[in-house]
Amino acid sequence: MKISQSVIRILILSSFMAIGMLTLLLKLGFEQIHRHSSYDKRIINQSIRLIRNPALRGRILTADHKILADNKPDYEVCLYLAEMRLPGKIGKTIDHIEKVIADIALRFGRPNQIKRAEIIRHINTRPGLPFTVFSNLNEREIAIVNEVAMNLKGISIVPQSSRFYPYGSLAAHVVGYARLRDPMRASDRKDYFYYISDYSGVSGLEKAYDNIPDEHPGELRGVRGLCGIPGFQIVQVDSRGFVDQVLPGGEAPFNGNSIVTTINFHAQDLAENILRGYKGAFVVLDADTGAVIVMASAPSFNLADFSPKPNNPVIRALFKDKDSPQLNRALQSAYMPGSIIKPLVALAILKEGISPSETALCQGRVEIGNSAIRCTGIHGDADLLFALERSCNCYFINFALQLGVDKIRDVMEDAGLGSSTGIELPETSGQLPDKDYQRNRFGSKWTDFSTGLVSIGQGVILVSPLQAAVYAAALGNGGKLFQPYLVQEVRDKDGLLLYNAEPQIKRSLSVTDEQLAIVKEGMRRVVSAPRGSGREAAVSGLEIYGKTGSAEVGPRNNRHKNTWFICHFSHEGRNYAAAMIIEQGDSGGRTCAPMMSAFIKKWLLTPQ
């Protein structure tokens, strides 16, 4: 029987197919028998995920160990979506989750702010993590959730840590605030599949001591800051990304260090109460170390509006406020100093060899070219001590014109003006008298009138309240300019001391003890003399060495005065220095001096 060509072709094709199928079966058998362990390992690796566990942030405390920034438990309602899955399509599970959230919101009496899109996004991007639906539970709400969780799977109360500021606005500009880090901007985001954020400092000490750079000079080098070291969990997830089990091998987080500030709680509280209702700043230093005892700025703001839950409408209003409550005026504002600059000008006069008994005639004003500068009164013949006591402009202008601005500038620079103090927070450097600056900024050349203005703290001269306090301290401690500082100690989570600040002298005034003593006597008379310009600062039982100041600012048709008082004094073996400015005050003697007196009496002489 003859076989047709078509049958032959079919037989050949079938043979090839049979050979191919046999080869495939043999290959599959080989893979399953000999390489299954390799594939199992790959599957396991693909299902293992790292979950970032944030560390607890360190505390911020006052020198007398009142807690200014802390962590508190924040109880949240969390849904574990893996346990809430229903058979069928994913939409059915999402409907179920929405109903559970709505029921809990109804029982709480809270609005339901969770949108369906948020649930879907969480399932698609973070299915292995709990889904937070309510925060800041009270005791009644905790009881409700426990009752609901008895009948439904996947509902749990999870304790979290949130940043907390127990005293609200107290020392707000110094403490600053922290907020949850944006995971998408975190430097370690790629190290973890599931990322749980921790808090990051935004301003104040919260930012300055968030992470101390390795290149930090001195003993702080290598010391960890407020931010700790995160830990991690190793978990195995299913094909949908839901956690099946926690695997061994993770690491616990390492908590951040706490910082103890130099701020005295009682003094800071008193200072802020005294400033309430004003715009201004108040700084008190330990004159023998540079430690900042008080740093107050007004108006202020409440740190509770930033954490644990940001109050966005309040925050937006805060940053739009024309009075700039978020501005730390003690550090970041530079003001004309007015007559508080006169003790430095007096030192320049003495350094030139001019006798303190030499007089200048005061007739109530000084004519300079076609212009005139008024005095605070008609004082007749005034010597240096009288000129300091009564704040006589004519005396200082007269001798400043003999010296020239450069010699006055040298003493001001010697006293730290025109440069940063070195404190831990952002600050202004102020402005020294400068001929080039005046020409570039105002389009005018330097004249005798410019020198006359500078000699009484007007014109091209700007200082911060902190700078004023630093040179007030130097006038009282023998001429030493200490670097001011806000952090005294850094301690670990167990209280072990890691760092203790030591006083640092940045420079010394290049004057003699005799010259300093003369200026100090003039400052003593400012407060103690019956007609001294700062007599309202007097405190019974204490010798206050002070200087008043008022600087006219603003356009001609809307001028006002920024008023000052600086001083140094001793109490029970400790030396202090202070500087206060009140914007739009009456005068340094009538506005700031009585406020300084009230503060000292309540702080040091009134039993707590």
Buried (B, 14 or more C-beta within 10 A) or exposed (E): EEEEEEEEEEEEEEEEEEEEEEEEEEEEEEEEEEEEEEEEEEEEEEBBBBBBBBBBBBBBBBBEEBBBBBBEEBBBBBBBBBEBBEEEEEEEBBBBBBEBBEEBBEBBEEEBEBEEEEBBEBBEEBBBBBBBBBBEBEEEBEEBBEEBBEEBEBBBBEEBBBBBBEBEBBBBBBBBBBBBBEBEEBEEBEEBBBBBBBBBBBBBBBBBBBBBEEEEEEEBEEBBBBBBEBBBBBBBBEEEBBBEEEEEEBEEBBBBBBBBBBBBBBBBBBBBEBBEEBBBBBBBBBBBBBBBBBBBBBBBBBBBBBBBEEBEEEBEEBEEEEEBBBBBBBBBBBBBBBBBBBBBBBBBBBBEEBEBEEBBEBEEBBEBEEEEBEBBBEBEEBBBBBBBBBBBBBBBBBBBBEBEBEBBBBBBBBBBBBEBBBBBBEBBBBBBBBBEEBEEEEEEEBBBBBBBBBBBBBBBBBBBBBBBBBBBBBBBBBBBBBBBBBBBBBBBBEEEEBBEBEEBBBBEBEBEEEBBEBBBBBBBBBBBBEEBBBBBBBBEEBBBBBBBBBBEBEEEEEEEBBBBBBBBBBBEEEBBBBBBBBBBBEBBBBBBBBBBBBBBBBBBEEEE
